[in-house]
Amino acid sequence: MVGDLREFVEKAKELGECRTIEGAHWDVEIGRIAELSLSVPESPLLIFDKVEGYPQGFRVATNPFTSSRRVALGLGLPLDLKGLDLIRAWKEKLSAVKPIPPVYVKTGPIKENVQLGKDIDVLKFPTPKWHEHDGGRYIGTGCMVIQKDPDSGWVNVGAYRSQIVNKNTVALHVVPGHHGAIIAKKYWDRGLSCPTAIVCGQGPLLWVSAMSSVPIGIGELDWTGGLRNRAVEVVRGETVDLPIPADAEIVLEGEMPPPEVESADEGPFGEWEGYYAGHRSPHPVVKLSAIMHRNDPIQFGVPMLIGTHDDNGFQTVDYSAQLWAGFDKQIAGVMGVSFVPQARRKPMVVVSLKQMYPGHVKQAALIAASIYGGATHIGKFIIVVDDDIDPTNMTEVLWALGTRCDPASQMDFLSNRTSQASDPRINPDKRKIRDFTCSSVLIDACKPWAWRDQFPKSTKTSPEVMAQVRKKWGDILFS
Ligand SMILES: Cc1cc2nc3c(=O)[nH]c(=O)nc-3n(C[C@H](O)[C@H](O)[C@H](O)COP(=O)(O)O)c2cc1C
């Protein structure tokens, strides 16, 4: 199983799935090259070196999970798994996780370079301005932000973006309701600053834990330990009492003062939906008290680019597996779950269901719309299909939608559901009063339960028979 980011890069090279690009400019060029790379499916990991104005070795890694083999590599799963098989394998792993607390070690590679006081300069890294109209350079995109709950000592890790304000200040964008916002407020309510560490380069399992819906109260470092079956080794921060992965690439340490004491304008940023929907506005800042980095550090960039092909298979697999695992605790009959990358994942999910009783489809749709890890945030299109449909295969899903769904009787709408400022469909009036809500549609694209036996037979050959045909004729067709 892959450990730190360097090992992941090396393994990607061994697979022939890594390209190094020299001489690109941090000002939009890196972002555009990464976007261009997404114009083909299964595209490589990109390493930018000798970035204009920066020394060789100060690198930026992007498009880490744009092939199914690298998704499997990062998750520690067999490399030949794809589609629903990959999601199923990750679900099984998630369901078996027993968190293992991190262990402190005296030192680690992250301490190879330490800047304190006047020496702090976050601009020493070749941080990209990713999209043309971004409000600045974002050092934290594929990052993990570490904070400790002042009451319970629970250490949370979340992926929250950070924009460089000046050499010792970054602005942090934490969506209300996310654990980082809840923890910071506890400090601010007491008139205190919130100790914070931002890791800008870490191994894939730490990253998936940071961006994933790990249940409240469970530390993502413990979760990662459980996923690896080995505790994460951490060092204490130089200036904050927080556990920091010893093999991280770059770490920014500091404190977040209450926003009324200090804040800075943040954004706009090319959001994950593919628009600059949020406006530039005051955000909390982290005042840096230390920067640590490895020799020849690799900054990890996940700017959520809109390319022709998938920009982040990691999220699809993780979100889908989380929801599927949630279903397993609720009802029988769910044969597969997949968020839809082309619709930017959270806004559209497909559930494949073996119908067992009247109302089963509606129940599945409502569960997908409401349970933790489900389509709760900007979850606009919740589609249930029969179990002969592979929810990761859009051709099959659209076939079901086009042929089994009567819109007037098989769609239900929900209103006042959770959305957020990055949603481009929040109209200007709602945006003005910060009414970040949206509607959802539950789509039943299944054969109607009551007359399922009379539903015309499909012309599609069964998977069992097709396996025999493939065995006999596959070589001639596909070799
Ligand atoms: C690439 C990427 C960028 C993200 N950026 C942000 C962000 O800027 N702010 C935020 O609140 N959530 C962001 N998220 C989502 C959170 O990381 C995710 O919801 C996570 O579960 C939050 O952790 P928490 O539940 O511990 O708060 C991002 C996710 C990804 C994959």
The ligand as an ORCA input file, in Angstrom:
! r2SCAN-3c Opt
* xyz 0 1
  C     -10.552     19.255     -3.957
  C     -11.475     19.557     -2.832
  C     -11.558     20.855     -2.357
  C     -12.423     21.165     -1.308
  N     -12.479     22.451     -0.867
  C     -13.250     22.754      0.189
  C     -13.238     24.080      0.720
  O     -12.555     24.961      0.232
  N     -13.996     24.323      1.811
  C     -14.764     23.357      2.397
  O     -15.409     23.644      3.412
  N     -14.831     22.096      1.886
  C     -14.078     21.782      0.814
  N     -14.089     20.504      0.311
  C     -14.997     19.512      0.888
  C     -14.531     18.996      2.218
  O     -13.166     18.739      2.251
  C     -15.251     17.728      2.630
  O     -16.624     18.025      2.695
  C     -14.789     17.159      3.937
  O     -15.589     16.063      4.283
  C     -14.847     18.183      5.032
  O     -14.273     17.656      6.192
  P     -15.034     17.751      7.578
  O     -16.259     16.890      7.414
  O     -14.055     17.217      8.556
  O     -15.360     19.191      7.756
  C     -13.233     20.169     -0.737
  C     -13.141     18.863     -1.214
  C     -12.287     18.557     -2.257
  C     -12.226     17.147     -2.760
*
